[in-house]
């Protein structure tokens, strides 16, 4: 029988063994240093995505227009500014408000801005592009053999009346140029009849051929012998149809078809000044009257806003609203030495007696002889797109 001391020793040794065994079988966990979480840097999407205008259907983007890539961005910008000048831009008002505070450093910036804000609508068919300008001509206050044509103001007997009041009646709701005869309203006089009457109120005189072309263009700057410059601004017309004498001259064999430019017609009229030239000019019964303005030095279109050269067109108001934007694509010029192609954004700010139909436009070229030289050679096949806000 073992003594109590033996058991005490045994228990002590056993406890020591167990403690040593626990130390061997259960090591302390390793000390792991604190880990700093990685800093997350936001990734900025590329500034030039593969599809820059996802909200505009591909076929409605300006970039699909013929000639867009090579077109002049500054001409397009002036067209938009012209539109914004008309009744604060109307349907383009929000874009115009943005444009007022926008600044561009390059043509690329302008085009990117336009691409993001507009879409296109094709106008079906093909028509005709012509051009016009504001001429500069000499004038005198006392007539002579060379300067024999009075600059006629609007006649006192010219009235604009509803077509239904005409005799015989015309379209109701349409204003017609008329005069009273035996208590009835009848169409106003034609060119030959007007020229046979006294020029009441005329204060300036021009060369007849210059005046004829100024009537076609709609206005002109006149320079007097003392150097003073005034504007002959459009005042009214006699309401009769416009007839281009180029066709008359080619039909009579006076000019070849590809030589019937404005400059050649004017030269012929000057060389035949008098009864012969007057008879030819009378083939166009349309007649414009003018107001002499000594204060305004920039031409206005029918929309009553200044015309940006190269960026404004005259349209048929029966089909198009003033202030709307368009893209013109014109080629196949019919006249010799013509510029081959016109592709650009333009604003509808004017109209004219010969401008009839949906796909018809008259491009405003500017002021003076250089503008007139180019304008007289424009007779191109035309295609048009309407440009509207993208949203």
Secondary structure, DSSP 8 states (H G I E B T S, - for coil): ---HHHHHHHHHHHHHHHHHHHHHHS--------------------SS-S-TTTTS-GGGSGGGSTTTTTS-HHHHHHHHHHHHHSGGGGGGHHHHHHHTT---SSHHHHHHHHHHHEEEEEEEEEEEEEEEEEEEEE-BSS--SSS-EE-----TT-EEEEGGGBSS---TT-EEEEEEETTEEEE---HHHHHTS--TT---EE-HHHHHHHHHHS-EEEE-TTS-EEEEEEEEE-------HHHHHHHTTSS-GGG--HHHHHHHHHHTTTHHHHHHHTT----EEEEEESS--S-B-TTSSB--TTTEEE--TTTS-TT-EEEEEEE---STT--S-EEEEEEEEE--TT--SSSEEEEEEEESHHHHHHHTT-EEEEEEEEEEE--
